[in-house]
Amino acid sequence: METTGATVIETTVGPQDGAPAPAPLPLPQYAGDGARWAAVQQRDAGADGRFYYAVASTGVYCRPSCAARRALRRNVSFHASVAAAEAAGFRPCQRCQPHLPPLAVRQAALVARACRLIEAAETAPDLATLATASGISRFHLHRLFKAHTGITPKAYAAAQRQRRLQDSLASGASVTEALYGAGFQSSSPLYASADALLGMAPAAYRTGGGGASICFALAACTLGSLLVASTERGLCAVLLGDDPAQLLRDLQDRFPRAELRGAEPAYEETVARVIGLVEAPRLGPDLPLDVRGTAFQQRVWQALRLIPRGQTISYTELARRVGVPNGARAVAGACAANPVAVLIPCHRVVRTDGDLSGYRWGLERKAELLARERLAPPS
């Protein structure tokens, strides 16, 4: 790795504007028949699985959220489990199918099977093949897949191909071996998409980024030291910290075999725009980004950019938004891997109780960024 002529811009800008599981114990809000009836009237999905209601006039039992026509209260009875409802002589509703796992769970299982098919295939299956294997229409599969994963089946297949390509190249395989092993049918598509897949030519990636050129500059702002770096495609790093030398070492660790070159005077405009985003969060992050990560990280980073300025959400809520409701820890890892502070606003994610935690650039900076955003006038 080579480092040449780092530009240090001393700029300080002041602040500006399957089989059902045993029935769980009912939650307190569903413990009485009055509360259960209210949940049925409201079609409260939060009550699903806590109890079931049966209608004497039709002989069926349903989930509380069932969209069927509302029954008269005098015809309704409540049951703690599917087994209890069926023991009382009721049959499952054909609309909400309360005897089966929740619809969202069944849909997620279907999408997971499609993912396994994509991962196992030497050549990515097309949408029609996946739909036939899943037993649903192409349109329905495409919609479900994107709803549950945040990306399309084609994008998921591309991410798997990228992973296989990177793993093969990193293990020392030749470019030819790696491209065919990853599912490319010829070298042309690989080289045509090399920037998107690898961020550089395949041979350069294989040698750890050798030959790549990254322009960078160090600056000062009211949150401390700032490092801004770009490839020819756009920003590849925005780093905050107390020690400029440590920021430079971080950049070197990220791109160990790239040529790092100090920015020319014209680069000051780019650095000034980044500083503007730090100091005046009313400005939109419209700079081009050159951010590489896994498909999951990309989903999380995209979701972060949709959080309105001045607002925060929890890691749990962010996990729900990207389709992995039990993935708060994985989401936190993706936030920690964010290479461009402020532009991808991971500082807007907090703990469930509202406390600040887990900001790689320091909790004091996180608090200050949030305070500035809340004080900034509307865009």
KAZIVEN-V186484 format. One line per field, one symbol per residue. ss: DSSP state (H for helix, E for strand, C for the rest). phi: phi as a letter, one per 40 degrees, with the letter a starting at -180 (. if undefined). psi: psi as a letter, one per 30 degrees, with the letter a starting at -180 (. if undefined). A space follows every 50 residues. Layout:
ss = ???
phi = ???
psi = ???
This chain:
ss = CEEECCEEECCCCCCCCCCCCCCCCCCHHHCCHHHHHHHHHCCCHHHECC EEEEECCCCEEEECCCCCCCCCHHHEEEECCHHHHHHCCCEECCCCCCCC CCHHHHHHHHHHHHHHHHHHCCCCCCHHHHHHHHCCCHHHHHHHHHHHHC CCHHHHHHHHHHHHHHHHHHCCCCHHHHHHHCCCCCHHHHHHCHHHHHCC CHHHHHCCCCCCEEEEEEEEECCEEEEEEEECCEEEEEEEECCHHHHHHH HHHHCCCCEEEECCHHHHHHHHHHHHHHHCCCCCCCCCECCCCCHHHHHH HHHHCCCCCCCCEEHHHHHHHCCCCCCHHHHHHHHHCCCECCCCCHHHEE CCCCCCCCCCCCHHHHHHHHHHHHHCCCC
phi = .bbbfccbbcbbbcdbd.cccdcccccdcbcbccccccccccfccccdgc abbbbccbgbbbcdcdccdcccdccbbbbcadccccccgcbcccccfccb dddcccccccccccccccccccbdccccccccccgbcdcccdccccccbg bcdcccccccccccccccccchccdccccccchccacdccccbdcccbga cdcccdcggdgcbbcaababacbhcbbbbacccicbabbbacbdcccccc ccccbcbcccbcccdccdccccccdccccbcccccbccbbbbacdccccc ccccccccdgbbbcccccccccgbdbbdcccccccccdcbdgcbccccbb cdcgccagbcchcccccccccccccccdc
psi = kkkkikkjjikjklkl.bkklkklkklefgfleeeeeeeeefhjfffkfe llkljeffgllllfgkglkklkeffklkkfleeeeefggllkkfefiffl lleeeeeeeeeeeeeeeeefkekkkleeeeeeffglleeeeeeeeeefff lleeeeeeeeeeeeeeeeeffglleeeeeeffgkflfeeeffgeeeefgl keeeeegggkfkkkklkklkafgbkkkkkkaffakfkjkkafjeeeeeee eeeeifgljkkkkleffeeeeeeeeeeeeiffkkigkkkikklleeeeee eeeeffkkkflllleeeeeeeggifgheeeeeeeeffjfjkeejiffgkl legflklhjfgkeeeeeeeeeeeffklk.
